[in-house]
Amino acid sequence: MGAFIVYIHIPFCDSKCGYCSFNSFTDKSLIDEYFKKLYIQLENDLSTVKKIDTVYIGGGTPSSVEAKYYEKIFRLLPKVKEFTVEANP
């Protein structure tokens, strides 16, 4: 069996860069609702997964979102070999 890779898109940013063509938003008023739906999606999609090779969290700018939103994601994931998180310094 091949590598199992999970991509999680976090579409929130502090500002929209002129060069960016990704789905992203600076209005964070929907962040709570977005993460509630993301948790449900992960629970459903990963219910039978025992191990993940790589989790890539991209966006947007995932580092612009408070750490509290990631705590449940990490609890929902099974054993993971590697995490990568995109950041815009």
Backbone atoms as SQL, in Angstrom:
CREATE TABLE atoms (id INTEGER PRIMARY KEY, chain TEXT, resi INTEGER, resn TEXT, atom TEXT, x REAL, y REAL, z REAL);
INSERT INTO atoms VALUES
  (1, 'A', 1, 'MET', 'N', 0.855, -1.194, 0.000),
  (2, 'A', 1, 'MET', 'CA', 0.000, 0.000, 0.000),
  (3, 'A', 1, 'MET', 'C', 0.887, 1.239, 0.000),
  (4, 'A', 2, 'GLY', 'N', 0.491, 2.267, -0.736),
  (5, 'A', 2, 'GLY', 'CA', 1.265, 3.494, -0.844),
  (6, 'A', 2, 'GLY', 'C', 1.150, 4.364, 0.392),
  (7, 'A', 3, 'ALA', 'N', 1.837, 5.467, 0.349),
  (8, 'A', 3, 'ALA', 'CA', 1.820, 6.415, 1.461),
  (9, 'A', 3, 'ALA', 'C', 0.442, 7.041, 1.609),
  (10, 'A', 4, 'PHE', 'N', 0.015, 7.207, 2.849),
  (11, 'A', 4, 'PHE', 'CA', -1.265, 7.856, 3.125),
  (12, 'A', 4, 'PHE', 'C', -0.958, 9.275, 3.569),
  (13, 'A', 5, 'ILE', 'N', -1.392, 10.253, 2.769),
  (14, 'A', 5, 'ILE', 'CA', -1.107, 11.665, 3.013),
  (15, 'A', 5, 'ILE', 'C', -2.419, 12.409, 3.197),
  (16, 'A', 6, 'VAL', 'N', -2.456, 13.283, 4.190),
  (17, 'A', 6, 'VAL', 'CA', -3.648, 14.090, 4.456),
  (18, 'A', 6, 'VAL', 'C', -3.276, 15.558, 4.288),
  (19, 'A', 7, 'TYR', 'N', -4.070, 16.269, 3.487),
  (20, 'A', 7, 'TYR', 'CA', -3.925, 17.720, 3.345),
  (21, 'A', 7, 'TYR', 'C', -5.111, 18.375, 4.022),
  (22, 'A', 8, 'ILE', 'N', -4.831, 19.319, 4.906),
  (23, 'A', 8, 'ILE', 'CA', -5.881, 20.074, 5.588),
  (24, 'A', 8, 'ILE', 'C', -5.715, 21.538, 5.195),
  (25, 'A', 9, 'HIS', 'N', -6.747, 22.074, 4.562),
  (26, 'A', 9, 'HIS', 'CA', -6.698, 23.464, 4.087),
  (27, 'A', 9, 'HIS', 'C', -7.297, 24.389, 5.139),
  (28, 'A', 10, 'ILE', 'N', -6.517, 25.361, 5.563),
  (29, 'A', 10, 'ILE', 'CA', -6.977, 26.386, 6.508),
  (30, 'A', 10, 'ILE', 'C', -7.016, 27.696, 5.720),
  (31, 'A', 11, 'PRO', 'N', -8.215, 28.176, 5.357),
  (32, 'A', 11, 'PRO', 'CA', -8.316, 29.283, 4.406),
  (33, 'A', 11, 'PRO', 'C', -8.268, 30.686, 5.018),
  (34, 'A', 12, 'PHE', 'N', -7.636, 30.840, 6.162),
  (35, 'A', 12, 'PHE', 'CA', -7.637, 32.149, 6.828),
  (36, 'A', 12, 'PHE', 'C', -6.242, 32.768, 6.817),
  (37, 'A', 13, 'CYS', 'N', -6.217, 34.089, 6.638),
  (38, 'A', 13, 'CYS', 'CA', -4.970, 34.859, 6.608),
  (39, 'A', 13, 'CYS', 'C', -5.186, 36.177, 7.344),
  (40, 'A', 14, 'ASP', 'N', -4.088, 36.785, 7.764),
  (41, 'A', 14, 'ASP', 'CA', -4.179, 38.126, 8.358),
  (42, 'A', 14, 'ASP', 'C', -4.374, 39.179, 7.277),
  (43, 'A', 15, 'SER', 'N', -3.790, 38.938, 6.097),
  (44, 'A', 15, 'SER', 'CA', -3.978, 39.834, 4.952),
  (45, 'A', 15, 'SER', 'C', -3.893, 39.000, 3.675),
  (46, 'A', 16, 'LYS', 'N', -4.497, 39.485, 2.619),
  (47, 'A', 16, 'LYS', 'CA', -4.498, 38.771, 1.335),
  (48, 'A', 16, 'LYS', 'C', -3.328, 39.288, 0.505),
  (49, 'A', 17, 'CYS', 'N', -2.387, 38.398, 0.183),
  (50, 'A', 17, 'CYS', 'CA', -1.224, 38.768, -0.619),
  (51, 'A', 17, 'CYS', 'C', -1.626, 38.902, -2.087),
  (52, 'A', 18, 'GLY', 'N', -1.063, 39.867, -2.767),
  (53, 'A', 18, 'GLY', 'CA', -1.387, 40.125, -4.162),
  (54, 'A', 18, 'GLY', 'C', -1.083, 38.971, -5.089),
  (55, 'A', 19, 'TYR', 'N', -0.087, 38.171, -4.752),
  (56, 'A', 19, 'TYR', 'CA', 0.316, 37.051, -5.607),
  (57, 'A', 19, 'TYR', 'C', -0.478, 35.774, -5.355),
  (58, 'A', 20, 'CYS', 'N', -1.279, 35.745, -4.318),
  (59, 'A', 20, 'CYS', 'CA', -1.947, 34.518, -3.898),
  (60, 'A', 20, 'CYS', 'C', -3.226, 34.277, -4.699),
  (61, 'A', 21, 'SER', 'N', -3.345, 33.056, -5.217),
  (62, 'A', 21, 'SER', 'CA', -4.575, 32.690, -5.920),
  (63, 'A', 21, 'SER', 'C', -5.320, 31.563, -5.198),
  (64, 'A', 22, 'PHE', 'N', -4.884, 31.252, -3.974),
  (65, 'A', 22, 'PHE', 'CA', -5.536, 30.196, -3.204),
  (66, 'A', 22, 'PHE', 'C', -6.812, 30.714, -2.543),
  (67, 'A', 23, 'ASN', 'N', -7.702, 29.803, -2.239),
  (68, 'A', 23, 'ASN', 'CA', -8.922, 30.143, -1.511),
  (69, 'A', 23, 'ASN', 'C', -8.527, 30.560, -0.099),
  (70, 'A', 24, 'SER', 'N', -8.633, 31.845, 0.193),
  (71, 'A', 24, 'SER', 'CA', -8.277, 32.334, 1.523),
  (72, 'A', 24, 'SER', 'C', -9.089, 33.583, 1.851),
  (73, 'A', 25, 'PHE', 'N', -9.259, 33.803, 3.145),
  (74, 'A', 25, 'PHE', 'CA', -10.101, 34.902, 3.629),
  (75, 'A', 25, 'PHE', 'C', -9.414, 35.624, 4.779),
  (76, 'A', 26, 'THR', 'N', -9.569, 36.935, 4.814),
  (77, 'A', 26, 'THR', 'CA', -9.044, 37.711, 5.935),
  (78, 'A', 26, 'THR', 'C', -10.117, 37.914, 7.002),
  (79, 'A', 27, 'ASP', 'N', -11.371, 37.734, 6.632),
  (80, 'A', 27, 'ASP', 'CA', -12.481, 37.829, 7.586),
  (81, 'A', 27, 'ASP', 'C', -12.545, 36.519, 8.360),
  (82, 'A', 28, 'LYS', 'N', -12.205, 36.568, 9.629),
  (83, 'A', 28, 'LYS', 'CA', -12.159, 35.357, 10.445),
  (84, 'A', 28, 'LYS', 'C', -13.443, 35.137, 11.254),
  (85, 'A', 29, 'SER', 'N', -14.516, 35.795, 10.872),
  (86, 'A', 29, 'SER', 'CA', -15.772, 35.659, 11.621),
  (87, 'A', 29, 'SER', 'C', -16.370, 34.255, 11.513),
  (88, 'A', 30, 'LEU', 'N', -15.975, 33.497, 10.492),
  (89, 'A', 30, 'LEU', 'CA', -16.508, 32.144, 10.317),
  (90, 'A', 30, 'LEU', 'C', -15.544, 31.053, 10.800),
  (91, 'A', 31, 'ILE', 'N', -14.492, 31.446, 11.487),
  (92, 'A', 31, 'ILE', 'CA', -13.463, 30.478, 11.865),
  (93, 'A', 31, 'ILE', 'C', -14.002, 29.375, 12.781),
  (94, 'A', 32, 'ASP', 'N', -14.846, 29.717, 13.745),
  (95, 'A', 32, 'ASP', 'CA', -15.399, 28.702, 14.644),
  (96, 'A', 32, 'ASP', 'C', -16.237, 27.691, 13.869),
  (97, 'A', 33, 'GLU', 'N', -17.091, 28.178, 12.999),
  (98, 'A', 33, 'GLU', 'CA', -17.948, 27.297, 12.197),
  (99, 'A', 33, 'GLU', 'C', -17.112, 26.441, 11.246),
  (100, 'A', 34, 'TYR', 'N', -16.085, 27.024, 10.652),
  (101, 'A', 34, 'TYR', 'CA', -15.218, 26.277, 9.748),
  (102, 'A', 34, 'TYR', 'C', -14.576, 25.096, 10.476),
  (103, 'A', 35, 'PHE', 'N', -14.028, 25.350, 11.646),
  (104, 'A', 35, 'PHE', 'CA', -13.350, 24.276, 12.370),
  (105, 'A', 35, 'PHE', 'C', -14.332, 23.232, 12.898),
  (106, 'A', 36, 'LYS', 'N', -15.530, 23.614, 13.279),
  (107, 'A', 36, 'LYS', 'CA', -16.533, 22.621, 13.681),
  (108, 'A', 36, 'LYS', 'C', -16.796, 21.642, 12.533),
  (109, 'A', 37, 'LYS', 'N', -16.955, 22.180, 11.333),
  (110, 'A', 37, 'LYS', 'CA', -17.202, 21.337, 10.153),
  (111, 'A', 37, 'LYS', 'C', -15.957, 20.516, 9.794),
  (112, 'A', 38, 'LEU', 'N', -14.780, 21.098, 9.949),
  (113, 'A', 38, 'LEU', 'CA', -13.547, 20.379, 9.666),
  (114, 'A', 38, 'LEU', 'C', -13.394, 19.176, 10.598),
  (115, 'A', 39, 'TYR', 'N', -13.706, 19.341, 11.885),
  (116, 'A', 39, 'TYR', 'CA', -13.615, 18.232, 12.841),
  (117, 'A', 39, 'TYR', 'C', -14.553, 17.088, 12.434),
  (118, 'A', 40, 'ILE', 'N', -15.764, 17.439, 12.014),
  (119, 'A', 40, 'ILE', 'CA', -16.724, 16.418, 11.564),
  (120, 'A', 40, 'ILE', 'C', -16.182, 15.697, 10.338),
  (121, 'A', 41, 'GLN', 'N', -15.650, 16.449, 9.394),
  (122, 'A', 41, 'GLN', 'CA', -15.084, 15.861, 8.167),
  (123, 'A', 41, 'GLN', 'C', -13.945, 14.900, 8.505),
  (124, 'A', 42, 'LEU', 'N', -13.043, 15.329, 9.385),
  (125, 'A', 42, 'LEU', 'CA', -11.920, 14.472, 9.753),
  (126, 'A', 42, 'LEU', 'C', -12.388, 13.207, 10.468),
  (127, 'A', 43, 'GLU', 'N', -13.343, 13.352, 11.378),
  (128, 'A', 43, 'GLU', 'CA', -13.863, 12.174, 12.079),
  (129, 'A', 43, 'GLU', 'C', -14.427, 11.153, 11.088),
  (130, 'A', 44, 'ASN', 'N', -15.166, 11.629, 10.106),
  (131, 'A', 44, 'ASN', 'CA', -15.757, 10.737, 9.101),
  (132, 'A', 44, 'ASN', 'C', -14.696, 10.131, 8.180),
  (133, 'A', 45, 'ASP', 'N', -13.831, 10.965, 7.637),
  (134, 'A', 45, 'ASP', 'CA', -12.862, 10.503, 6.650),
  (135, 'A', 45, 'ASP', 'C', -11.786, 9.603, 7.244),
  (136, 'A', 46, 'LEU', 'N', -11.441, 9.813, 8.509),
  (137, 'A', 46, 'LEU', 'CA', -10.341, 9.062, 9.109),
  (138, 'A', 46, 'LEU', 'C', -10.809, 7.955, 10.052),
  (139, 'A', 47, 'SER', 'N', -12.088, 7.661, 10.045),
  (140, 'A', 47, 'SER', 'CA', -12.633, 6.696, 11.005),
  (141, 'A', 47, 'SER', 'C', -12.013, 5.302, 10.883),
  (142, 'A', 48, 'THR', 'N', -11.539, 4.935, 9.709),
  (143, 'A', 48, 'THR', 'CA', -10.961, 3.599, 9.526),
  (144, 'A', 48, 'THR', 'C', -9.447, 3.633, 9.287),
  (145, 'A', 49, 'VAL', 'N', -8.851, 4.810, 9.372),
  (146, 'A', 49, 'VAL', 'CA', -7.417, 4.955, 9.126),
  (147, 'A', 49, 'VAL', 'C', -6.644, 4.683, 10.415),
  (148, 'A', 50, 'LYS', 'N', -5.649, 3.831, 10.327),
  (149, 'A', 50, 'LYS', 'CA', -4.840, 3.473, 11.499),
  (150, 'A', 50, 'LYS', 'C', -3.528, 4.255, 11.578),
  (151, 'A', 51, 'LYS', 'N', -3.004, 4.650, 10.414),
  (152, 'A', 51, 'LYS', 'CA', -1.701, 5.303, 10.374),
  (153, 'A', 51, 'LYS', 'C', -1.644, 6.244, 9.172),
  (154, 'A', 52, 'ILE', 'N', -1.028, 7.407, 9.371),
  (155, 'A', 52, 'ILE', 'CA', -0.856, 8.392, 8.304),
  (156, 'A', 52, 'ILE', 'C', 0.627, 8.673, 8.160),
  (157, 'A', 53, 'ASP', 'N', 1.107, 8.675, 6.918),
  (158, 'A', 53, 'ASP', 'CA', 2.515, 8.980, 6.697),
  (159, 'A', 53, 'ASP', 'C', 2.805, 10.467, 6.885),
  (160, 'A', 54, 'THR', 'N', 1.991, 11.311, 6.258),
  (161, 'A', 54, 'THR', 'CA', 2.238, 12.753, 6.308),
  (162, 'A', 54, 'THR', 'C', 0.930, 13.516, 6.436),
  (163, 'A', 55, 'VAL', 'N', 0.936, 14.532, 7.290),
  (164, 'A', 55, 'VAL', 'CA', -0.153, 15.503, 7.377),
  (165, 'A', 55, 'VAL', 'C', 0.444, 16.844, 6.971),
  (166, 'A', 56, 'TYR', 'N', -0.157, 17.458, 5.963),
  (167, 'A', 56, 'TYR', 'CA', 0.266, 18.777, 5.502),
  (168, 'A', 56, 'TYR', 'C', -0.876, 19.741, 5.767),
  (169, 'A', 57, 'ILE', 'N', -0.595, 20.770, 6.546),
  (170, 'A', 57, 'ILE', 'CA', -1.592, 21.803, 6.833),
  (171, 'A', 57, 'ILE', 'C', -1.169, 23.049, 6.079),
  (172, 'A', 58, 'GLY', 'N', -2.003, 23.461, 5.121),
  (173, 'A', 58, 'GLY', 'CA', -1.686, 24.603, 4.282),
  (174, 'A', 58, 'GLY', 'C', -2.861, 25.553, 4.197),
  (175, 'A', 59, 'GLY', 'N', -2.713, 26.551, 3.359),
  (176, 'A', 59, 'GLY', 'CA', -3.814, 27.501, 3.270),
  (177, 'A', 59, 'GLY', 'C', -3.610, 28.501, 2.165),
  (178, 'A', 60, 'GLY', 'N', -4.134, 29.519, 2.548),
  (179, 'A', 60, 'GLY', 'CA', -4.165, 30.465, 3.627),
  (180, 'A', 60, 'GLY', 'C', -2.831, 30.479, 4.366),
  (181, 'A', 61, 'THR', 'N', -2.937, 30.954, 5.566),
  (182, 'A', 61, 'THR', 'CA', -1.782, 30.980, 6.467),
  (183, 'A', 61, 'THR', 'C', -2.181, 30.303, 7.767),
  (184, 'A', 62, 'PRO', 'N', -1.993, 28.993, 7.862),
  (185, 'A', 62, 'PRO', 'CA', -2.413, 28.264, 9.052),
  (186, 'A', 62, 'PRO', 'C', -1.816, 28.815, 10.351),
  (187, 'A', 63, 'SER', 'N', -0.635, 29.397, 10.266),
  (188, 'A', 63, 'SER', 'CA', -0.007, 29.932, 11.479),
  (189, 'A', 63, 'SER', 'C', -0.704, 31.193, 11.991),
  (190, 'A', 64, 'SER', 'N', -1.639, 31.746, 11.215),
  (191, 'A', 64, 'SER', 'CA', -2.364, 32.936, 11.674),
  (192, 'A', 64, 'SER', 'C', -3.596, 32.573, 12.504),
  (193, 'A', 65, 'VAL', 'N', -3.853, 31.275, 12.647),
  (194, 'A', 65, 'VAL', 'CA', -5.001, 30.786, 13.405),
  (195, 'A', 65, 'VAL', 'C', -4.512, 30.344, 14.785),
  (196, 'A', 66, 'GLU', 'N', -5.289, 30.660, 15.813),
  (197, 'A', 66, 'GLU', 'CA', -4.902, 30.310, 17.178),
  (198, 'A', 66, 'GLU', 'C', -4.662, 28.810, 17.340),
  (199, 'A', 67, 'ALA', 'N', -3.692, 28.466, 18.145),
  (200, 'A', 67, 'ALA', 'CA', -3.306, 27.072, 18.374),
  (201, 'A', 67, 'ALA', 'C', -4.452, 26.228, 18.911),
  (202, 'A', 68, 'LYS', 'N', -5.370, 26.830, 19.643),
  (203, 'A', 68, 'LYS', 'CA', -6.473, 26.070, 20.235),
  (204, 'A', 68, 'LYS', 'C', -7.286, 25.314, 19.178),
  (205, 'A', 69, 'TYR', 'N', -7.329, 25.829, 17.962),
  (206, 'A', 69, 'TYR', 'CA', -8.096, 25.171, 16.906),
  (207, 'A', 69, 'TYR', 'C', -7.421, 23.887, 16.423),
  (208, 'A', 70, 'TYR', 'N', -6.134, 23.771, 16.625),
  (209, 'A', 70, 'TYR', 'CA', -5.389, 22.600, 16.162),
  (210, 'A', 70, 'TYR', 'C', -5.383, 21.462, 17.173),
  (211, 'A', 71, 'GLU', 'N', -5.656, 21.754, 18.426),
  (212, 'A', 71, 'GLU', 'CA', -5.611, 20.720, 19.473),
  (213, 'A', 71, 'GLU', 'C', -6.519, 19.538, 19.138),
  (214, 'A', 72, 'LYS', 'N', -7.751, 19.797, 18.750),
  (215, 'A', 72, 'LYS', 'CA', -8.677, 18.710, 18.446),
  (216, 'A', 72, 'LYS', 'C', -8.262, 17.975, 17.170),
  (217, 'A', 73, 'ILE', 'N', -7.727, 18.693, 16.192),
  (218, 'A', 73, 'ILE', 'CA', -7.256, 18.038, 14.973),
  (219, 'A', 73, 'ILE', 'C', -6.205, 16.994, 15.340),
  (220, 'A', 74, 'PHE', 'N', -5.253, 17.363, 16.177),
  (221, 'A', 74, 'PHE', 'CA', -4.184, 16.442, 16.546),
  (222, 'A', 74, 'PHE', 'C', -4.720, 15.250, 17.334),
  (223, 'A', 75, 'ARG', 'N', -5.748, 15.453, 18.120),
  (224, 'A', 75, 'ARG', 'CA', -6.362, 14.341, 18.860),
  (225, 'A', 75, 'ARG', 'C', -7.127, 13.402, 17.926),
  (226, 'A', 76, 'LEU', 'N', -7.694, 13.931, 16.854),
  (227, 'A', 76, 'LEU', 'CA', -8.471, 13.118, 15.915),
  (228, 'A', 76, 'LEU', 'C', -7.600, 12.262, 14.992),
  (229, 'A', 77, 'LEU', 'N', -6.377, 12.685, 14.782),
  (230, 'A', 77, 'LEU', 'CA', -5.508, 11.978, 13.848),
  (231, 'A', 77, 'LEU', 'C', -4.925, 10.722, 14.494),
  (232, 'A', 78, 'PRO', 'N', -4.847, 9.646, 13.718),
  (233, 'A', 78, 'PRO', 'CA', -4.176, 8.451, 14.225),
  (234, 'A', 78, 'PRO', 'C', -2.660, 8.683, 14.243),
  (235, 'A', 79, 'LYS', 'N', -1.903, 7.655, 14.407),
  (236, 'A', 79, 'LYS', 'CA', -0.444, 7.755, 14.408),
  (237, 'A', 79, 'LYS', 'C', 0.037, 8.407, 13.109),
  (238, 'A', 80, 'VAL', 'N', 0.888, 9.449, 13.241),
  (239, 'A', 80, 'VAL', 'CA', 1.386, 10.202, 12.092),
  (240, 'A', 80, 'VAL', 'C', 2.907, 10.224, 12.143),
  (241, 'A', 81, 'LYS', 'N', 3.540, 9.941, 10.997),
  (242, 'A', 81, 'LYS', 'CA', 4.997, 9.984, 10.915),
  (243, 'A', 81, 'LYS', 'C', 5.545, 11.404, 10.830),
  (244, 'A', 82, 'GLU', 'N', 4.882, 12.250, 10.031),
  (245, 'A', 82, 'GLU', 'CA', 5.432, 13.580, 9.736),
  (246, 'A', 82, 'GLU', 'C', 4.320, 14.619, 9.645),
  (247, 'A', 83, 'PHE', 'N', 4.557, 15.791, 10.262),
  (248, 'A', 83, 'PHE', 'CA', 3.657, 16.940, 10.146),
  (249, 'A', 83, 'PHE', 'C', 4.400, 18.056, 9.437),
  (250, 'A', 84, 'THR', 'N', 3.700, 18.741, 8.537),
  (251, 'A', 84, 'THR', 'CA', 4.223, 19.926, 7.891),
  (252, 'A', 84, 'THR', 'C', 3.144, 20.998, 7.948),
  (253, 'A', 85, 'VAL', 'N', 3.527, 22.197, 8.373),
  (254, 'A', 85, 'VAL', 'CA', 2.595, 23.310, 8.455),
  (255, 'A', 85, 'VAL', 'C', 3.162, 24.483, 7.684),
  (256, 'A', 86, 'GLU', 'N', 2.372, 25.001, 6.749),
  (257, 'A', 86, 'GLU', 'CA', 2.767, 26.163, 5.979),
  (258, 'A', 86, 'GLU', 'C', 2.713, 27.403, 6.860),
  (259, 'A', 87, 'ALA', 'N', 3.657, 28.293, 6.685),
  (260, 'A', 87, 'ALA', 'CA', 3.656, 29.546, 7.449),
  (261, 'A', 87, 'ALA', 'C', 4.138, 30.683, 6.543),
  (262, 'A', 88, 'ASN', 'N', 3.649, 31.860, 6.806),
  (263, 'A', 88, 'ASN', 'CA', 4.090, 33.051, 6.085),
  (264, 'A', 88, 'ASN', 'C', 4.757, 33.950, 7.111),
  (265, 'A', 89, 'PRO', 'N', 6.074, 33.928, 7.168),
  (266, 'A', 89, 'PRO', 'CA', 6.780, 34.695, 8.196),
  (267, 'A', 89, 'PRO', 'C', 6.617, 36.170, 7.970);
